């Protein structure tokens, strides 16, 4: 199926306008739960920072113009009764804006400049441009007028508190046009490379090629596929700072990092159509693996956090990834991946097993990815069955890799460890009808109404039938009309916007659906998939969703949600034979 070259329309209140490779977007979202009246250029270098405010003005009076904002993947427009302003990306670090009938104010978002914060503004005579320099991003934002005139500047070279910026307008009822660049210290004066219409055409084609590659199976039965692809495409950034590879951030809102399990779902969704980008997503956190083998909690432009980890779902991911990649991995790639996965597994078997314990433990809910799940209410340093299950899957994957690499002794060792870990999980944590968690310090055990307690279903075909059947029955109780609630809605601990204490999340959905299907619970797996797909088609790609209303919660442009929709939609389409 060929994409409509204009692509899907979307609201910039939910999804930032950006392009593949760029570290900035155009959005009214300035921080978590912080929405501005105006659109801003928001950069994600050195964190999330609103740098420039973009305000269409009435040409005659200079007053704010009443406009309607519309966005498609290639073009953002402000439309008013007197005229319009259009914005398109020329490259990942440059946008072009043009207008007719309306003028435009480009001003610093921060009004106060100190020796360590804020934005300085000046006229650069060498480049014949106006420049904003941001302490927060450590970058410069150069505005070059291509046509029209600078009607006004304010705050040039001002210190302290001041308004800073310029107003650009047309001459003699014509068009005005400017370029805005995010840059380092200096570069040659801006020179236009193409007409504005050509930029829009190129961006349309770039996105259309991407969505045709990653979702060629889409149809009227998967109406959210193109928008899901846009969320992934537009959240991708070029290597910069501590980001060693092209990276799909979780969002170009405030969740602008790569967490060390979120990346797995993005890799899987990209694998069939963009295998190199998918492979980069899988390996990016491994580029920051520490001396113990641990992966960081998260990676972003100027920060790598090691205070927590994330669960070892990477063996599960690698198995699926290799089936989805269109090109087999070479011997060198397999060897490097084996070594990295071996070290990550070794971390859990050494640094995270208390003396005499058979099973590894989390040290905080954050380590599980389910930060505040009720499983962690009694204690935080706990042995849980989900961790054991993921580790078993990873051990099986290591064994398969060792076979391919002709390391039979390693393969035997990994399979033996997998069997021992699964046996210990069932012997120590399975009560006959449910899994319990165990405090490492106290030895106390408990069960909860959290879906996390049921995540060992990810073991799929490796589970005994009676365990699989019991887990499936409990999972079905978590189903609302919109999908899998992470806490039973009947639980006294259920919270509608309680993060992992109720809302529906994409990764839990994908892992449960896959485990159910591999265990033979096809009907329930189909139901889980259908409800989540319908949720995304109605409510978009939020970080999580109210389990009882379907309303999107928190960050509204989350890539692992979009990726999970693409995974489930593609698999459904394939099963249906479309």
C-alpha positions as CSV (number, residue, x, y, z in Angstrom):
1,X,0.0,0.0,0.0
2,X,1.4,3.4,-0.9
3,X,1.0,6.2,1.6
4,X,-1.0,9.3,1.0
5,X,2.0,11.5,0.3
6,X,0.6,14.2,2.6
7,X,0.5,11.6,5.5
8,X,-1.9,11.6,8.5
9,X,-3.0,14.8,10.1
10,X,-2.4,15.1,13.8
11,X,-2.7,17.5,16.8
12,X,0.6,19.2,17.9
13,X,-0.9,19.2,21.4
14,X,-0.5,15.4,21.4
15,X,2.4,14.8,19.0
16,X,5.3,17.2,18.3
17,X,6.0,18.3,14.7
18,X,9.5,17.1,13.9
19,X,11.5,15.1,11.4
20,X,13.7,12.0,11.3
21,X,17.1,12.8,12.8
22,X,16.3,16.2,14.4
23,X,17.0,17.0,18.0
24,X,14.2,19.6,18.1
25,X,10.5,19.8,17.4
26,X,7.8,22.4,17.2
27,X,5.3,22.0,20.1
28,X,3.3,23.8,22.7
29,X,4.4,21.2,25.3
30,X,7.2,22.7,27.3
31,X,7.5,20.2,30.1
32,X,5.4,17.5,31.9
33,X,1.8,18.9,32.3
34,X,3.0,22.3,30.9
35,X,1.3,23.6,27.8
36,X,2.0,27.0,26.3
37,X,-0.5,29.1,24.3
38,X,2.1,29.4,21.5
39,X,4.2,26.9,19.6
40,X,7.8,26.7,20.5
41,X,11.0,25.4,19.1
42,X,11.8,22.7,21.8
43,X,15.2,21.2,21.7
44,X,16.3,17.9,23.4
45,X,20.0,18.5,23.5
46,X,21.1,18.7,27.2
47,X,17.5,17.9,28.2
48,X,14.1,19.2,27.1
49,X,14.2,23.0,26.6
50,X,11.9,25.4,25.0
51,X,14.2,27.9,23.2
52,X,12.1,30.0,20.8
53,X,8.5,31.1,20.9
54,X,6.8,31.4,17.4
55,X,3.8,33.7,17.3
56,X,1.9,34.7,14.1
57,X,0.9,38.4,14.2
58,X,-1.6,40.6,12.4
59,X,0.5,42.3,9.7
60,X,-1.2,45.7,10.1
61,X,-1.2,46.0,13.9
62,X,1.5,43.6,15.2
63,X,-1.1,42.0,17.5
64,X,-1.3,38.3,18.0
65,X,-3.3,36.7,15.2
66,X,-6.0,34.2,15.8
67,X,-5.0,31.1,13.9
68,X,-5.7,27.4,13.5
69,X,-2.8,25.1,13.7
70,X,-2.7,22.1,11.4
71,X,0.0,19.5,11.0
72,X,0.9,16.6,8.7
73,X,4.4,14.8,8.6
74,X,5.8,17.3,6.2
75,X,4.1,20.6,6.9
76,X,3.0,22.7,9.9
77,X,0.6,25.6,9.2
78,X,-0.9,28.5,11.2
79,X,-4.0,29.7,9.3
80,X,-5.9,32.9,10.1
81,X,-8.5,35.0,8.3
82,X,-5.8,37.4,7.0
83,X,-3.2,34.8,5.9
84,X,-1.1,31.9,6.9
85,X,2.4,30.9,8.1
86,X,3.9,27.5,7.0
87,X,6.9,25.6,8.5
88,X,8.8,22.7,7.0
89,X,12.1,21.0,7.8
90,X,14.9,21.6,5.3
91,X,17.3,19.2,7.2
92,X,17.4,17.8,10.7
93,X,18.9,21.0,12.1
94,X,17.1,23.6,9.9
95,X,13.5,24.7,9.5
96,X,12.1,27.1,7.0
97,X,9.1,29.3,7.6
98,X,7.2,31.5,5.2
99,X,4.1,33.6,5.4
100,X,1.7,35.8,3.6
101,X,-0.9,38.1,5.1
102,X,0.6,37.5,8.6
103,X,3.9,38.5,10.1
104,X,5.8,36.4,12.7
105,X,7.5,37.0,16.0
106,X,10.5,34.8,16.8
107,X,11.5,35.4,20.4
108,X,13.4,33.8,23.3
109,X,11.2,31.6,25.4
110,X,13.3,32.7,28.5
111,X,13.0,36.3,29.5
112,X,15.8,36.4,32.0
113,X,19.5,36.0,31.1
114,X,22.0,35.2,33.9
115,X,25.7,34.3,33.7
116,X,24.6,30.6,33.7
117,X,21.1,30.4,32.3
118,X,18.7,31.9,29.7
119,X,19.1,33.0,26.1
120,X,21.3,35.8,24.7
121,X,20.3,37.5,21.5
122,X,22.3,39.6,19.0
123,X,22.7,40.6,15.4
124,X,25.6,38.6,13.7
125,X,27.1,40.9,11.1
126,X,29.4,38.2,9.7
127,X,26.5,35.9,8.8
128,X,23.9,38.7,8.2
129,X,21.6,36.9,10.6
130,X,20.1,37.2,14.1
131,X,21.3,34.7,16.7
132,X,19.9,33.3,19.9
133,X,22.4,31.4,22.2
134,X,20.9,29.1,24.8
135,X,22.7,28.2,28.0
136,X,20.3,25.3,28.5
137,X,20.9,23.5,25.2
138,X,24.5,24.8,24.7
139,X,23.5,25.6,21.1
140,X,22.9,28.6,18.9
141,X,19.7,29.3,16.9
142,X,20.4,31.4,13.9
143,X,17.6,33.2,12.0
144,X,18.3,34.3,8.5
145,X,15.8,36.4,6.5
146,X,15.5,35.1,2.9
147,X,12.7,37.4,1.8
148,X,10.6,40.1,3.4
149,X,12.0,42.4,6.0
150,X,12.8,42.6,9.7
151,X,10.1,44.9,11.0
152,X,11.4,45.1,14.5
153,X,14.0,43.7,16.8
154,X,14.0,43.9,20.6
155,X,16.6,43.1,23.3
156,X,19.6,42.7,21.0
157,X,22.7,42.4,23.3
158,X,20.5,42.9,26.3
159,X,21.5,41.4,29.7
160,X,19.3,40.6,32.6
161,X,15.5,40.6,32.1
162,X,14.3,41.7,28.7
163,X,12.2,40.6,25.8
164,X,14.4,39.4,23.0
165,X,13.6,38.6,19.4
166,X,12.6,39.9,16.0
167,X,9.4,40.3,13.9
168,X,9.6,39.4,10.2
169,X,7.0,40.8,7.7
170,X,6.4,40.8,4.0
171,X,7.1,43.7,1.7
172,X,4.3,45.1,-0.6
173,X,1.8,42.3,0.1
174,X,4.2,39.6,-0.8
175,X,5.7,36.6,1.0
176,X,8.3,36.6,3.7
177,X,10.6,33.6,4.4
178,X,13.2,32.8,7.0
179,X,15.5,29.9,8.0
180,X,16.1,28.9,11.6
181,X,19.1,26.7,12.3
182,X,20.1,24.8,15.4
183,X,23.9,24.9,15.3
184,X,27.2,24.8,17.3
185,X,29.4,27.9,17.5
186,X,29.6,28.9,13.9
187,X,29.0,27.8,10.3
188,X,29.1,29.6,6.9
189,X,26.2,32.0,6.2
190,X,23.0,30.3,5.4
191,X,22.3,29.6,1.7
192,X,19.0,28.3,0.5
193,X,19.2,24.8,-1.1
194,X,15.7,24.5,-2.4
195,X,12.4,26.3,-2.8
196,X,9.9,25.9,0.1
197,X,7.5,23.7,-1.9
198,X,10.4,21.4,-2.8
199,X,11.3,20.9,0.9
200,X,7.7,19.9,1.6
201,X,7.7,17.5,-1.2
202,X,11.0,15.9,-0.1
203,X,9.7,15.6,3.5
204,X,6.5,14.0,2.3
205,X,8.4,11.5,0.2
206,X,10.8,10.7,3.0
207,X,8.0,9.9,5.4
208,X,6.0,8.0,2.8
209,X,9.0,5.8,2.0
210,X,9.5,5.1,5.7
211,X,5.9,4.1,6.3
212,X,5.8,2.0,3.2
213,X,8.9,0.2,4.5
214,X,7.8,-0.4,8.1
215,X,4.0,-1.0,7.5
216,X,3.5,-2.2,3.9
217,X,0.7,-4.4,5.2
218,X,-1.5,-1.6,6.4
219,X,-5.0,-1.2,5.2
220,X,-8.4,0.3,6.3
221,X,-8.4,-2.4,9.0
222,X,-5.3,-0.8,10.6
223,X,-6.2,2.9,10.5
224,X,-3.6,4.0,13.0
225,X,-0.6,2.5,11.3
226,X,0.6,5.6,9.4
227,X,0.3,7.8,12.5
228,X,2.2,5.2,14.6
229,X,4.9,5.2,11.9
230,X,5.1,9.0,12.2
231,X,5.5,8.9,15.9
232,X,8.6,6.6,15.4
233,X,10.0,8.5,12.4
234,X,9.7,11.9,14.0
235,X,11.1,10.8,17.4
236,X,14.3,9.5,15.8
237,X,17.5,11.6,16.4
238,X,20.9,11.5,14.8
239,X,24.0,10.4,16.9
240,X,25.1,13.2,19.1
241,X,26.5,13.6,22.6
242,X,26.2,10.3,24.5
243,X,23.8,8.8,21.9
244,X,26.1,6.6,19.9
245,X,23.7,5.6,17.1
246,X,20.6,6.8,15.4
247,X,18.1,6.5,18.3
248,X,14.4,6.5,18.6
249,X,13.7,8.5,21.7
250,X,10.7,7.4,23.8
251,X,9.2,10.8,22.9
252,X,10.1,14.3,21.8
253,X,8.0,15.5,24.7
254,X,9.6,15.2,28.2
255,X,10.2,11.4,28.0
256,X,13.1,12.2,25.7
257,X,15.4,9.2,26.6
258,X,16.1,5.7,25.6
259,X,15.3,3.4,28.6
260,X,16.9,0.0,28.6
261,X,13.8,-2.0,27.8
262,X,11.7,0.5,25.9
263,X,14.1,0.3,23.0
264,X,13.4,-3.4,22.5
265,X,9.8,-2.8,21.3
266,X,10.9,-0.1,18.9
267,X,13.6,-2.4,17.5
268,X,11.0,-5.1,16.9
269,X,8.6,-2.8,15.1
270,X,11.3,-1.4,12.8
271,X,13.0,-4.8,12.1
272,X,11.2,-5.9,8.9
273,X,11.3,-2.5,7.1
274,X,14.3,-0.7,8.6
275,X,16.6,-3.4,9.8
276,X,19.7,-1.2,10.3
277,X,17.8,1.2,12.5
278,X,16.2,-1.7,14.3
279,X,19.6,-3.2,15.0
280,X,20.9,0.2,16.3
281,X,17.9,0.4,18.7
282,X,18.7,-3.0,20.1
283,X,22.3,-2.3,20.7
284,X,22.3,1.3,21.8
285,X,22.1,0.7,25.6
286,X,24.7,-2.1,25.3
287,X,27.1,0.6,24.1
288,X,27.0,1.9,27.7
289,X,27.3,-1.5,29.4
290,X,29.4,-1.2,32.6
291,X,32.2,-3.4,33.9
292,X,29.7,-5.8,35.7
293,X,27.7,-6.3,32.5
294,X,24.8,-4.1,33.7
295,X,22.9,-2.0,31.2
296,X,22.2,1.6,32.2
297,X,18.8,2.6,33.2
298,X,18.6,5.2,30.4
299,X,20.6,7.0,27.8
300,X,20.0,10.5,26.3
301,X,21.9,13.3,24.8
302,X,24.0,14.4,27.8
303,X,23.2,11.8,30.4
304,X,23.6,8.1,31.1
305,X,22.0,6.9,34.3
306,X,23.2,3.8,36.2
307,X,21.3,4.2,39.4
308,X,18.7,1.6,38.3
309,X,18.6,-1.1,35.6
310,X,15.7,-2.5,33.6
311,X,14.5,-6.1,33.2
312,X,16.4,-8.6,31.1
313,X,13.9,-8.9,28.2
314,X,16.7,-8.7,25.7
315,X,16.9,-12.4,25.1
316,X,13.2,-12.5,24.4
317,X,13.7,-9.5,22.1
318,X,16.7,-11.0,20.2
319,X,14.8,-14.1,19.4
320,X,11.9,-12.2,17.9
321,X,14.2,-9.7,16.3
322,X,16.2,-12.3,14.4
323,X,13.0,-13.8,13.0
324,X,11.8,-10.3,11.9
325,X,15.1,-9.0,10.3
326,X,15.1,-9.4,6.6
327,X,18.9,-10.0,6.4
328,X,20.6,-12.7,8.4
329,X,23.2,-11.6,10.9
330,X,26.8,-12.3,10.1
331,X,29.2,-14.2,12.3
332,X,30.8,-11.0,13.7
333,X,27.5,-9.6,14.6
334,X,26.4,-12.8,16.3
335,X,29.6,-13.0,18.3
336,X,29.5,-9.4,19.5
337,X,25.8,-9.8,20.4
338,X,26.5,-13.0,22.2
339,X,29.3,-11.4,24.3
340,X,27.1,-8.5,25.2
341,X,24.1,-10.7,26.1
342,X,26.4,-13.0,28.1
343,X,27.7,-10.1,30.2
344,X,24.2,-8.8,30.8
345,X,23.0,-12.2,31.9
346,X,26.0,-12.6,34.1
347,X,25.1,-9.4,36.0
348,X,21.8,-11.0,37.1
349,X,23.4,-14.3,38.0
350,X,26.1,-12.6,40.1
351,X,25.5,-9.1,41.3
352,X,21.8,-9.7,41.7
353,X,21.7,-13.1,43.5
354,X,22.2,-13.0,47.2
355,X,24.5,-15.6,48.7
356,X,22.8,-19.0,48.7
357,X,19.8,-17.8,46.6
358,X,18.9,-19.6,43.4
359,X,16.9,-16.6,41.9
360,X,17.9,-13.0,41.2
361,X,16.2,-10.0,42.7
362,X,15.2,-6.5,41.9
363,X,16.4,-3.7,44.2
364,X,13.5,-1.3,43.5
365,X,10.4,-1.3,41.4
366,X,12.3,0.8,38.8
367,X,14.5,-2.1,38.0
368,X,11.5,-4.0,36.8
369,X,10.2,-1.2,34.6
370,X,7.0,-1.3,36.7
371,X,8.2,1.5,39.0
372,X,5.4,1.7,41.5
373,X,3.6,-1.6,41.0
374,X,1.9,-3.0,44.1
375,X,4.2,-6.0,44.0
376,X,6.8,-3.7,45.6
377,X,4.6,-2.3,48.4
378,X,5.7,-4.6,51.2
379,X,9.4,-4.4,50.3
380,X,11.5,-3.2,47.4
381,X,14.5,-5.6,47.4
382,X,12.5,-8.6,46.2
383,X,12.7,-11.9,44.2
384,X,9.9,-11.9,41.7
385,X,8.7,-14.5,39.1
386,X,8.7,-12.1,36.2
387,X,12.4,-11.5,36.6
388,X,13.1,-15.3,36.8
389,X,11.0,-15.9,33.7
390,X,12.7,-13.2,31.6
391,X,16.1,-14.6,32.6
392,X,15.1,-18.1,31.6
393,X,14.1,-16.8,28.2
394,X,17.5,-15.0,27.9
395,X,19.4,-18.1,28.9
396,X,17.6,-20.1,26.2
397,X,18.6,-17.5,23.7
398,X,22.2,-17.6,24.8
399,X,22.1,-21.4,24.4
400,X,20.8,-21.1,20.8
401,X,23.5,-18.5,20.0
402,X,26.2,-20.7,21.5
403,X,25.0,-23.5,19.3
404,X,25.3,-21.3,16.2
405,X,28.8,-20.1,17.3
406,X,29.9,-23.7,17.8
407,X,30.4,-23.4,21.6
408,X,28.7,-26.6,22.7
409,X,30.0,-26.4,26.3
410,X,28.5,-22.9,26.7
411,X,25.2,-24.1,25.2
412,X,25.0,-26.9,27.7
413,X,25.8,-24.6,30.6
414,X,23.1,-22.1,29.5
415,X,20.4,-24.7,29.1
416,X,21.3,-26.2,32.5
417,X,21.1,-22.8,34.1
418,X,17.8,-22.1,32.4
419,X,16.3,-25.3,33.7
420,X,17.6,-24.7,37.2
421,X,16.3,-21.2,37.3
422,X,12.8,-22.2,36.0
423,X,12.7,-25.1,38.5
424,X,13.6,-22.7,41.4
425,X,11.0,-20.2,40.2
426,X,8.2,-22.9,40.3
427,X,9.4,-24.5,43.5
428,X,9.9,-21.3,45.5
429,X,7.4,-18.8,44.1
430,X,4.5,-20.9,42.7
431,X,1.8,-21.7,45.3
432,X,-0.4,-23.9,43.1
433,X,-2.6,-21.1,41.7
434,X,-0.4,-18.0,41.7
435,X,3.1,-16.6,41.9
436,X,4.3,-14.8,45.0
437,X,7.2,-12.3,45.5
438,X,9.7,-12.8,48.3
439,X,11.6,-10.2,50.3
440,X,15.3,-10.8,50.2
441,X,15.9,-9.4,53.7
442,X,12.9,-10.9,55.5
443,X,12.1,-14.0,53.5
444,X,8.5,-13.0,53.7
445,X,6.3,-13.8,50.7
446,X,3.2,-12.1,49.3
447,X,0.9,-11.9,46.3
448,X,-0.8,-8.9,44.9
449,X,-3.4,-7.8,42.3
450,X,-0.7,-6.5,40.0
451,X,-0.5,-7.8,36.5
452,X,3.3,-8.0,37.1
453,X,2.7,-11.2,39.2
454,X,1.3,-12.8,36.0
455,X,4.2,-11.8,33.7
456,X,5.8,-15.3,33.8
457,X,3.3,-16.1,31.1
458,X,6.0,-14.7,28.8
459,X,7.6,-18.1,29.1
460,X,4.9,-19.4,26.8
461,X,5.6,-23.0,25.7
462,X,8.2,-23.5,28.5
463,X,5.5,-23.4,31.2
464,X,3.7,-26.4,32.5
465,X,0.1,-26.5,31.3
466,X,-1.5,-26.2,34.7
467,X,0.6,-23.0,35.4
468,X,-0.1,-21.6,32.0
469,X,-3.8,-22.2,32.4
470,X,-3.9,-20.6,35.9
471,X,-2.0,-17.5,34.6
472,X,-4.3,-17.2,31.6
473,X,-7.4,-17.2,33.8
474,X,-6.0,-14.5,36.1
475,X,-4.9,-12.5,33.1
476,X,-8.4,-12.5,31.7
477,X,-9.6,-10.9,34.9
478,X,-7.4,-7.9,34.1
479,X,-9.1,-7.3,30.8
480,X,-11.2,-4.1,30.6
481,X,-13.0,-3.0,27.4
482,X,-9.7,-1.3,26.5
483,X,-7.1,-3.8,27.4
484,X,-5.0,-5.2,30.3
485,X,-5.2,-3.1,33.5
486,X,-1.9,-3.3,35.4
487,X,-3.8,-3.5,38.7
488,X,-7.1,-5.3,39.0
489,X,-9.8,-2.5,38.8
490,X,-11.4,-4.1,41.9
491,X,-8.2,-3.8,43.9
492,X,-8.3,-1.2,46.7
493,X,-4.9,0.0,45.3
494,X,-6.2,0.7,41.8
495,X,-5.6,4.2,40.6
496,X,-7.0,5.5,37.3
497,X,-3.8,7.6,36.6
498,X,-1.6,5.5,38.9
499,X,1.2,4.7,36.5
500,X,1.7,0.9,37.0
501,X,-1.1,0.7,39.6
502,X,-4.0,0.5,37.0
503,X,-3.4,2.0,33.6
504,X,-2.9,0.0,30.4
505,X,0.7,-0.1,29.1
506,X,2.0,-1.3,25.8
507,X,5.0,-3.4,26.8
508,X,3.0,-5.5,29.3
509,X,0.4,-6.0,26.6
510,X,2.9,-7.2,24.0
511,X,4.7,-9.5,26.4
512,X,1.5,-11.1,27.7
513,X,0.0,-11.4,24.2
514,X,3.1,-13.2,22.9
515,X,3.3,-15.5,25.9
516,X,-0.3,-16.5,25.7
517,X,-0.1,-17.2,22.0
518,X,3.1,-19.3,22.4
519,X,1.3,-21.2,25.3
520,X,-1.7,-22.0,23.1
521,X,-4.2,-19.5,24.5
522,X,-5.0,-18.1,21.1
523,X,-8.5,-16.8,21.8
524,X,-7.3,-14.8,24.8
525,X,-4.2,-13.6,22.9
526,X,-6.5,-12.4,20.1
527,X,-8.7,-10.6,22.5
528,X,-5.8,-8.8,24.2
529,X,-4.4,-7.8,20.8
530,X,-7.8,-6.6,19.4
531,X,-8.6,-4.4,22.5
532,X,-5.2,-2.7,22.5
533,X,-5.3,-2.0,18.8
534,X,-8.7,-0.5,19.1
535,X,-7.5,1.6,22.1
536,X,-4.7,3.1,20.0
537,X,-6.9,3.7,17.0
538,X,-9.3,5.7,19.2
539,X,-7.0,7.3,21.8
540,X,-3.6,7.5,20.1
541,X,-0.2,6.5,21.4
542,X,0.0,7.8,25.0
543,X,2.6,6.6,27.5
544,X,-0.3,4.7,29.2
545,X,-4.1,4.7,29.2
546,X,-6.9,4.9,31.8
547,X,-8.0,1.2,31.9
548,X,-11.7,2.1,32.4
549,X,-12.1,5.0,30.0
550,X,-9.3,4.5,27.5
551,X,-8.1,8.1,27.9
552,X,-4.5,8.6,27.1
553,X,-2.3,9.6,30.1
554,X,1.0,11.3,30.7
555,X,3.3,11.7,27.6
556,X,1.0,11.6,24.6
557,X,3.5,10.7,21.9
558,X,5.2,7.6,23.2
559,X,7.2,5.5,20.7
560,X,6.9,2.1,22.4
561,X,3.2,2.4,22.3
562,X,3.3,3.2,18.6
563,X,5.7,0.4,18.0
564,X,3.5,-2.1,20.0
565,X,0.5,-1.1,17.8
566,X,2.6,-1.8,14.7
567,X,3.7,-5.2,16.0
568,X,0.3,-6.3,17.0
569,X,-1.4,-4.9,13.8
570,X,1.1,-6.5,11.5
571,X,0.8,-9.9,13.2
572,X,-3.0,-9.7,13.1
573,X,-2.9,-8.8,9.4
574,X,-0.6,-11.7,8.7
575,X,-2.8,-14.2,10.7
576,X,-5.9,-12.9,8.9
577,X,-4.2,-13.5,5.5
578,X,-4.7,-9.9,4.3
